[in-house]
Each structure stands twice: as structure tokens, then as C-alpha cells.
């Protein structure tokens, strides 16, 4: 014995519409034009490069400070 349920046409339409709405909201927002995307990418890359260079610079100055301190100690050569 097969059970068949009649779903009202209006309910089908509502269900389909809400499914479409949720799929639409999950879709990625349309991005700006590619030129502004490229500019945002360049700004981000330059920021990352600056952070990297700054950390390298501080490492370099720390190493220089350490060598100066070691040279000031005037330890006898082995």
C-alpha cells in the first residue's frame, strides 16, 4: 500500500522560494571591480612585506647589539 500526500501548490512554492533565498544568501557577494580588488591585494601584500622587513630589521639590530656586547666583554681567545 503506497502512501501519497498531496502538498498544496502554494506550500511547494513557498518552500522552493525559501530554499532559493537561503542559497542566494550563502552565495559570495559580488566583488568590486578587479582593479580595486588588485589594489586591495597589493596593499595587503605590502603590509605583509613591511611586517616581514621590520621583523628582519629588529633581528638584525638585536644580533648587532649582541655582537657589540660580546666584543665589550673582551673574553680571552681560546
Biopython code that builds the backbone (N, CA, C, O; Angstrom):
import numpy as np
from Bio.PDB.StructureBuilder import StructureBuilder

atoms = [
    (1, "UNK", "N", (0.840, -1.178, 0.000)),
    (1, "UNK", "CA", (0.000, 0.000, 0.000)),
    (1, "UNK", "C", (0.894, 1.254, 0.000)),
    (1, "UNK", "O", (1.703, 1.448, 0.907)),
    (2, "UNK", "N", (0.738, 2.072, -0.998)),
    (2, "UNK", "CA", (1.582, 3.248, -1.163)),
    (2, "UNK", "C", (0.874, 4.470, -0.610)),
    (2, "UNK", "O", (-0.302, 4.701, -0.889)),
    (3, "UNK", "N", (1.608, 5.256, 0.182)),
    (3, "UNK", "CA", (1.022, 6.440, 0.798)),
    (3, "UNK", "C", (1.455, 7.672, 0.010)),
    (3, "UNK", "O", (2.649, 7.945, -0.114)),
    (4, "UNK", "N", (0.513, 8.394, -0.507)),
    (4, "UNK", "CA", (0.830, 9.611, -1.256)),
    (4, "UNK", "C", (0.192, 10.800, -0.569)),
    (4, "UNK", "O", (-0.986, 10.777, -0.213)),
    (5, "UNK", "N", (1.001, 11.854, -0.387)),
    (5, "UNK", "CA", (0.465, 13.061, 0.237)),
    (5, "UNK", "C", (0.411, 14.166, -0.797)),
    (5, "UNK", "O", (1.358, 14.380, -1.553)),
    (6, "UNK", "N", (-0.676, 14.843, -0.817)),
    (6, "UNK", "CA", (-0.805, 15.995, -1.704)),
    (6, "UNK", "C", (-0.284, 17.233, -0.973)),
    (6, "UNK", "O", (-0.789, 17.586, 0.093)),
    (7, "UNK", "N", (0.702, 17.875, -1.534)),
    (7, "UNK", "CA", (1.219, 19.111, -0.955)),
    (7, "UNK", "C", (0.608, 20.263, -1.736)),
    (7, "UNK", "O", (0.723, 20.319, -2.960)),
    (8, "UNK", "N", (-0.035, 21.174, -1.037)),
    (8, "UNK", "CA", (-0.655, 22.296, -1.741)),
    (8, "UNK", "C", (0.365, 23.064, -2.582)),
    (8, "UNK", "O", (1.522, 23.221, -2.193)),
    (9, "UNK", "N", (-0.084, 23.532, -3.724)),
    (9, "UNK", "CA", (0.791, 24.236, -4.667)),
    (9, "UNK", "C", (1.472, 25.439, -4.006)),
    (9, "UNK", "O", (2.646, 25.714, -4.256)),
    (10, "UNK", "N", (0.726, 26.145, -3.167)),
    (10, "UNK", "CA", (1.265, 27.337, -2.518)),
    (10, "UNK", "C", (2.404, 26.975, -1.558)),
    (10, "UNK", "O", (3.401, 27.692, -1.480)),
    (11, "UNK", "N", (2.256, 25.868, -0.833)),
    (11, "UNK", "CA", (3.293, 25.428, 0.104)),
    (11, "UNK", "C", (4.553, 25.019, -0.655)),
    (11, "UNK", "O", (5.670, 25.300, -0.219)),
    (12, "UNK", "N", (4.362, 24.353, -1.795)),
    (12, "UNK", "CA", (5.516, 23.970, -2.616)),
    (12, "UNK", "C", (6.271, 25.220, -3.058)),
    (12, "UNK", "O", (7.499, 25.284, -2.999)),
    (13, "UNK", "N", (5.502, 26.207, -3.500)),
    (13, "UNK", "CA", (6.109, 27.444, -3.985)),
    (13, "UNK", "C", (6.875, 28.141, -2.858)),
    (13, "UNK", "O", (7.986, 28.626, -3.073)),
    (14, "UNK", "N", (6.283, 28.195, -1.650)),
    (14, "UNK", "CA", (6.936, 28.841, -0.507)),
    (14, "UNK", "C", (8.233, 28.125, -0.132)),
    (14, "UNK", "O", (9.249, 28.763, 0.144)),
    (15, "UNK", "N", (8.183, 26.789, -0.125)),
    (15, "UNK", "CA", (9.369, 26.009, 0.237)),
    (15, "UNK", "C", (10.486, 26.246, -0.774)),
    (15, "UNK", "O", (11.648, 26.416, -0.406)),
    (16, "UNK", "N", (10.116, 26.254, -2.047)),
    (16, "UNK", "CA", (11.104, 26.465, -3.105)),
    (16, "UNK", "C", (11.709, 27.863, -2.998)),
    (16, "UNK", "O", (12.914, 28.044, -3.173)),
    (17, "UNK", "N", (10.869, 28.838, -2.713)),
    (17, "UNK", "CA", (11.345, 30.218, -2.616)),
    (17, "UNK", "C", (12.288, 30.392, -1.431)),
    (17, "UNK", "O", (13.304, 31.075, -1.549)),
    (18, "UNK", "N", (11.963, 29.780, -0.282)),
    (18, "UNK", "CA", (12.840, 29.933, 0.881)),
    (18, "UNK", "C", (14.167, 29.206, 0.650)),
    (18, "UNK", "O", (15.214, 29.659, 1.113)),
    (19, "UNK", "N", (14.121, 28.076, -0.069)),
    (19, "UNK", "CA", (15.370, 27.374, -0.394)),
    (19, "UNK", "C", (16.232, 28.243, -1.302)),
    (19, "UNK", "O", (17.448, 28.323, -1.122)),
    (20, "UNK", "N", (15.606, 28.887, -2.269)),
    (20, "UNK", "CA", (16.352, 29.776, -3.162)),
    (20, "UNK", "C", (16.944, 30.958, -2.410)),
    (20, "UNK", "O", (18.078, 31.364, -2.665)),
    (21, "UNK", "N", (16.161, 31.511, -1.475)),
    (21, "UNK", "CA", (16.646, 32.652, -0.700)),
    (21, "UNK", "C", (17.870, 32.274, 0.125)),
    (21, "UNK", "O", (18.840, 33.030, 0.179)),
    (22, "UNK", "N", (17.831, 31.103, 0.769)),
    (22, "UNK", "CA", (18.969, 30.730, 1.612)),
    (22, "UNK", "C", (20.189, 30.425, 0.745)),
    (22, "UNK", "O", (21.317, 30.725, 1.134)),
    (23, "UNK", "N", (19.967, 29.831, -0.428)),
    (23, "UNK", "CA", (21.095, 29.568, -1.325)),
    (23, "UNK", "C", (21.681, 30.890, -1.814)),
    (23, "UNK", "O", (22.897, 31.032, -1.943)),
    (24, "UNK", "N", (20.810, 31.845, -2.080)),
    (24, "UNK", "CA", (21.264, 33.151, -2.558)),
    (24, "UNK", "C", (22.072, 33.867, -1.482)),
    (24, "UNK", "O", (23.070, 34.521, -1.784)),
    (25, "UNK", "N", (21.640, 33.745, -0.225)),
    (25, "UNK", "CA", (22.351, 34.452, 0.842)),
    (25, "UNK", "C", (23.699, 33.801, 1.129)),
    (25, "UNK", "O", (24.618, 34.476, 1.594)),
    (26, "UNK", "N", (23.836, 32.506, 0.862)),
    (26, "UNK", "CA", (25.112, 31.830, 1.096)),
    (26, "UNK", "C", (26.109, 32.117, -0.023)),
    (26, "UNK", "O", (27.320, 32.005, 0.165)),
    (27, "UNK", "N", (25.583, 32.487, -1.187)),
    (27, "UNK", "CA", (26.457, 32.771, -2.316)),
    (27, "UNK", "C", (27.349, 33.955, -1.998)),
    (27, "UNK", "O", (26.947, 34.870, -1.279)),
    (28, "UNK", "N", (28.550, 33.937, -2.529)),
    (28, "UNK", "CA", (29.506, 35.010, -2.275)),
    (28, "UNK", "C", (28.979, 36.316, -2.852)),
    (28, "UNK", "O", (28.437, 36.358, -3.957)),
    (29, "UNK", "N", (29.152, 37.362, -2.085)),
    (29, "UNK", "CA", (28.721, 38.674, -2.557)),
    (29, "UNK", "C", (29.520, 39.044, -3.802)),
    (29, "UNK", "O", (30.705, 38.721, -3.889)),
    (30, "UNK", "N", (28.904, 39.702, -4.748)),
    (30, "UNK", "CA", (29.670, 40.098, -5.938)),
    (30, "UNK", "C", (30.800, 41.034, -5.533)),
    (30, "UNK", "O", (30.577, 42.009, -4.815)),
    (31, "UNK", "N", (31.996, 40.740, -5.987)),
    (31, "UNK", "CA", (33.143, 41.537, -5.573)),
    (31, "UNK", "C", (33.167, 42.844, -6.353)),
    (31, "UNK", "O", (32.470, 43.011, -7.354)),
    (32, "UNK", "N", (33.979, 43.750, -5.871)),
    (32, "UNK", "CA", (34.138, 45.012, -6.588)),
    (32, "UNK", "C", (34.849, 44.719, -7.900)),
    (32, "UNK", "O", (35.196, 43.573, -8.184)),
    (33, "UNK", "N", (35.061, 45.741, -8.684)),
    (33, "UNK", "CA", (35.743, 45.518, -9.957)),
    (33, "UNK", "C", (37.156, 45.020, -9.694)),
    (33, "UNK", "O", (37.697, 45.207, -8.604)),
    (34, "UNK", "N", (37.745, 44.391, -10.688)),
    (34, "UNK", "CA", (39.028, 43.725, -10.472)),
    (34, "UNK", "C", (40.138, 44.721, -10.156)),
    (34, "UNK", "O", (41.110, 44.362, -9.491)),
    (35, "UNK", "N", (40.015, 45.957, -10.617)),
    (35, "UNK", "CA", (41.062, 46.944, -10.325)),
    (35, "UNK", "C", (41.136, 47.219, -8.825)),
    (35, "UNK", "O", (42.225, 47.261, -8.253)),
    (36, "UNK", "N", (39.982, 47.406, -8.189)),
    (36, "UNK", "CA", (40.028, 47.692, -6.753)),
    (36, "UNK", "C", (40.413, 46.437, -5.977)),
    (36, "UNK", "O", (41.057, 46.535, -4.932)),
    (37, "UNK", "N", (40.030, 45.259, -6.472)),
    (37, "UNK", "CA", (40.481, 44.021, -5.823)),
    (37, "UNK", "C", (41.992, 43.920, -5.889)),
    (37, "UNK", "O", (42.640, 43.509, -4.927)),
    (38, "UNK", "N", (42.553, 44.299, -7.038)),
    (38, "UNK", "CA", (44.000, 44.233, -7.203)),
    (38, "UNK", "C", (44.686, 45.204, -6.243)),
    (38, "UNK", "O", (45.716, 44.885, -5.649)),
    (39, "UNK", "N", (44.099, 46.394, -6.103)),
    (39, "UNK", "CA", (44.680, 47.372, -5.178)),
    (39, "UNK", "C", (44.633, 46.870, -3.741)),
    (39, "UNK", "O", (45.595, 47.029, -2.989)),
    (40, "UNK", "N", (43.498, 46.259, -3.360)),
    (40, "UNK", "CA", (43.410, 45.708, -2.001)),
    (40, "UNK", "C", (44.453, 44.619, -1.806)),
    (40, "UNK", "O", (45.074, 44.536, -0.747)),
    (41, "UNK", "N", (44.652, 43.775, -2.830)),
    (41, "UNK", "CA", (45.646, 42.704, -2.765)),
    (41, "UNK", "C", (47.041, 43.304, -2.597)),
    (41, "UNK", "O", (47.824, 42.845, -1.765)),
    (42, "UNK", "N", (47.351, 44.346, -3.402)),
    (42, "UNK", "CA", (48.669, 44.966, -3.313)),
    (42, "UNK", "C", (48.897, 45.577, -1.937)),
    (42, "UNK", "O", (49.979, 45.437, -1.368)),
    (43, "UNK", "N", (47.877, 46.261, -1.395)),
    (43, "UNK", "CA", (48.019, 46.863, -0.066)),
    (43, "UNK", "C", (48.295, 45.802, 0.987)),
    (43, "UNK", "O", (49.150, 45.980, 1.856)),
    (44, "UNK", "N", (47.554, 44.683, 0.900)),
    (44, "UNK", "CA", (47.746, 43.598, 1.862)),
    (44, "UNK", "C", (49.148, 43.018, 1.739)),
    (44, "UNK", "O", (49.817, 42.771, 2.742)),
    (45, "UNK", "N", (49.593, 42.800, 0.489)),
    (45, "UNK", "CA", (50.925, 42.233, 0.281)),
    (45, "UNK", "C", (51.998, 43.173, 0.824)),
    (45, "UNK", "O", (52.939, 42.730, 1.482)),
    (46, "UNK", "N", (51.856, 44.486, 0.547)),
    (46, "UNK", "CA", (52.855, 45.439, 1.032)),
    (46, "UNK", "C", (52.867, 45.491, 2.554)),
    (46, "UNK", "O", (53.927, 45.628, 3.164)),
    (47, "UNK", "N", (51.697, 45.383, 3.164)),
    (47, "UNK", "CA", (51.645, 45.373, 4.625)),
    (47, "UNK", "C", (52.395, 44.157, 5.163)),
    (47, "UNK", "O", (53.149, 44.261, 6.131)),
    (48, "UNK", "N", (52.181, 43.007, 4.531)),
    (48, "UNK", "CA", (52.864, 41.791, 4.988)),
    (48, "UNK", "C", (54.368, 41.913, 4.779)),
    (48, "UNK", "O", (55.151, 41.499, 5.634)),
    (49, "UNK", "N", (54.778, 42.484, 3.636)),
    (49, "UNK", "CA", (56.208, 42.660, 3.362)),
    (49, "UNK", "C", (56.827, 43.596, 4.398)),
    (49, "UNK", "O", (57.927, 43.343, 4.888)),
    (50, "UNK", "N", (56.112, 44.689, 4.735)),
    (50, "UNK", "CA", (56.625, 45.628, 5.742)),
    (50, "UNK", "C", (56.803, 44.951, 7.087)),
    (50, "UNK", "O", (57.811, 45.157, 7.762)),
    (51, "UNK", "N", (55.828, 44.143, 7.479)),
    (51, "UNK", "CA", (55.932, 43.425, 8.755)),
    (51, "UNK", "C", (57.155, 42.518, 8.733)),
    (51, "UNK", "O", (57.911, 42.452, 9.703)),
    (52, "UNK", "N", (57.341, 41.818, 7.612)),
    (52, "UNK", "CA", (58.474, 40.905, 7.482)),
    (52, "UNK", "C", (59.791, 41.670, 7.558)),
    (52, "UNK", "O", (60.712, 41.262, 8.266)),
    (53, "UNK", "N", (59.879, 42.798, 6.817)),
    (53, "UNK", "CA", (61.117, 43.582, 6.824)),
    (53, "UNK", "C", (61.397, 44.157, 8.206)),
    (53, "UNK", "O", (62.546, 44.186, 8.649)),
    (54, "UNK", "N", (60.347, 44.617, 8.890)),
    (54, "UNK", "CA", (60.544, 45.168, 10.232)),
    (54, "UNK", "C", (61.059, 44.105, 11.187)),
    (54, "UNK", "O", (61.941, 44.371, 12.003)),
    (55, "UNK", "N", (60.508, 42.893, 11.085)),
    (55, "UNK", "CA", (60.966, 41.847, 11.998)),
    (55, "UNK", "C", (62.406, 41.456, 11.663)),
    (55, "UNK", "O", (63.195, 41.160, 12.560)),
    (56, "UNK", "N", (62.751, 41.455, 10.358)),
    (56, "UNK", "CA", (64.138, 41.171, 9.982)),
    (56, "UNK", "C", (65.071, 42.255, 10.505)),
    (56, "UNK", "O", (66.163, 41.968, 10.996)),
    (57, "UNK", "N", (64.626, 43.507, 10.392)),
    (57, "UNK", "CA", (65.438, 44.634, 10.852)),
    (57, "UNK", "C", (65.684, 44.536, 12.358)),
    (57, "UNK", "O", (66.799, 44.765, 12.826)),
    (58, "UNK", "N", (64.642, 44.198, 13.111)),
    (58, "UNK", "CA", (64.826, 44.109, 14.562)),
    (58, "UNK", "C", (65.726, 42.923, 14.907)),
    (58, "UNK", "O", (66.514, 43.000, 15.849)),
    (59, "UNK", "N", (65.614, 41.831, 14.154)),
    (59, "UNK", "CA", (66.521, 40.695, 14.391)),
    (59, "UNK", "C", (67.962, 41.111, 14.128)),
    (59, "UNK", "O", (68.870, 40.773, 14.886)),
    (60, "UNK", "N", (68.155, 41.857, 13.031)),
    (60, "UNK", "CA", (69.495, 42.296, 12.659)),
    (60, "UNK", "C", (70.075, 43.201, 13.744)),
    (60, "UNK", "O", (71.234, 43.050, 14.132)),
    (61, "UNK", "N", (69.262, 44.144, 14.232)),
    (61, "UNK", "CA", (69.780, 45.064, 15.253)),
    (61, "UNK", "C", (70.039, 44.312, 16.560)),
    (61, "UNK", "O", (70.995, 44.623, 17.271)),
    (62, "UNK", "N", (69.199, 43.328, 16.882)),
    (62, "UNK", "CA", (69.445, 42.513, 18.081)),
    (62, "UNK", "C", (70.758, 41.764, 17.951)),
    (62, "UNK", "O", (71.534, 41.687, 18.904)),
    (63, "UNK", "N", (71.008, 41.209, 16.767)),
    (63, "UNK", "CA", (72.256, 40.472, 16.554)),
    (63, "UNK", "C", (73.445, 41.417, 16.670)),
    (63, "UNK", "O", (74.465, 41.065, 17.263)),
    (64, "UNK", "N", (73.317, 42.620, 16.103)),
    (64, "UNK", "CA", (74.409, 43.604, 16.202)),
    (64, "UNK", "C", (74.659, 43.990, 17.653)),
    (64, "UNK", "O", (75.807, 44.096, 18.084)),
    (65, "UNK", "N", (73.584, 44.200, 18.402)),
    (65, "UNK", "CA", (73.740, 44.547, 19.818)),
    (65, "UNK", "C", (74.449, 43.433, 20.571)),
    (65, "UNK", "O", (75.320, 43.697, 21.400)),
    (66, "UNK", "N", (74.083, 42.201, 20.289)),
    (66, "UNK", "CA", (74.719, 41.072, 20.973)),
    (66, "UNK", "C", (76.203, 40.999, 20.636)),
    (66, "UNK", "O", (77.032, 40.771, 21.517)),
    (67, "UNK", "N", (76.543, 41.193, 19.352)),
    (67, "UNK", "CA", (77.965, 41.133, 18.990)),
    (67, "UNK", "C", (78.732, 42.256, 19.667)),
    (67, "UNK", "O", (79.853, 42.047, 20.130)),
    (68, "UNK", "N", (78.139, 43.451, 19.730)),
    (68, "UNK", "CA", (78.811, 44.562, 20.420)),
    (68, "UNK", "C", (79.031, 44.226, 21.890)),
    (68, "UNK", "O", (80.110, 44.468, 22.429)),
    (69, "UNK", "N", (78.017, 43.671, 22.534)),
    (69, "UNK", "CA", (78.155, 43.315, 23.949)),
    (69, "UNK", "C", (79.233, 42.253, 24.138)),
    (69, "UNK", "O", (80.026, 42.325, 25.076)),
    (70, "UNK", "N", (79.258, 41.265, 23.242)),
    (70, "UNK", "CA", (80.277, 40.215, 23.354)),
    (70, "UNK", "C", (81.673, 40.787, 23.157)),
    (70, "UNK", "O", (82.617, 40.396, 23.842)),
    (71, "UNK", "N", (81.795, 41.725, 22.206)),
    (71, "UNK", "CA", (83.115, 42.314, 21.965)),
    (71, "UNK", "C", (83.556, 43.161, 23.157)),
    (71, "UNK", "O", (84.748, 43.243, 23.451)),
    (72, "UNK", "N", (82.607, 43.787, 23.841)),
    (72, "UNK", "CA", (82.931, 44.605, 25.012)),
    (72, "UNK", "C", (83.419, 43.737, 26.177)),
    (72, "UNK", "O", (84.186, 44.198, 27.022)),
    (73, "UNK", "N", (82.975, 42.492, 26.214)),
    (73, "UNK", "CA", (83.382, 41.604, 27.310)),
    (73, "UNK", "C", (84.871, 41.278, 27.247)),
    (73, "UNK", "O", (85.486, 40.957, 28.264)),
    (74, "UNK", "N", (85.446, 41.361, 26.050)),
    (74, "UNK", "CA", (86.866, 41.073, 25.836)),
    (74, "UNK", "C", (87.262, 39.743, 26.456)),
    (74, "UNK", "O", (88.162, 39.665, 27.292)),
    (75, "UNK", "N", (86.574, 38.713, 26.027)),
    (75, "UNK", "CA", (86.912, 37.375, 26.510)),
    (75, "UNK", "C", (88.235, 36.940, 25.881)),
    (75, "UNK", "O", (88.512, 37.262, 24.726)),
    (76, "UNK", "N", (89.048, 36.212, 26.640)),
    (76, "UNK", "CA", (90.311, 35.730, 26.063)),
    (76, "UNK", "C", (90.036, 34.708, 24.963)),
    (76, "UNK", "O", (89.130, 33.883, 25.084)),
    (77, "UNK", "N", (90.806, 34.768, 23.915)),
    (77, "UNK", "CA", (90.628, 33.817, 22.817)),
    (77, "UNK", "C", (91.035, 32.430, 23.285)),
    (77, "UNK", "O", (91.981, 32.295, 24.062)),
    (78, "UNK", "N", (90.349, 31.412, 22.833)),
    (78, "UNK", "CA", (90.694, 30.050, 23.280)),
    (78, "UNK", "C", (92.038, 29.591, 22.717)),
    (78, "UNK", "O", (92.474, 28.474, 22.995)),
]
sb = StructureBuilder()
sb.init_structure("model")
sb.init_model(0)
sb.init_chain("A")
sb.init_seg("    ")
for serial, (resi, resn, name, xyz) in enumerate(atoms, 1):
    if name == "N":
        sb.init_residue(resn, " ", resi, " ")
    sb.init_atom(name, np.array(xyz, "f"), 0.0, 1.0, " ", f" {name:<3s}", serial, name[0])
structure = sb.get_structure()
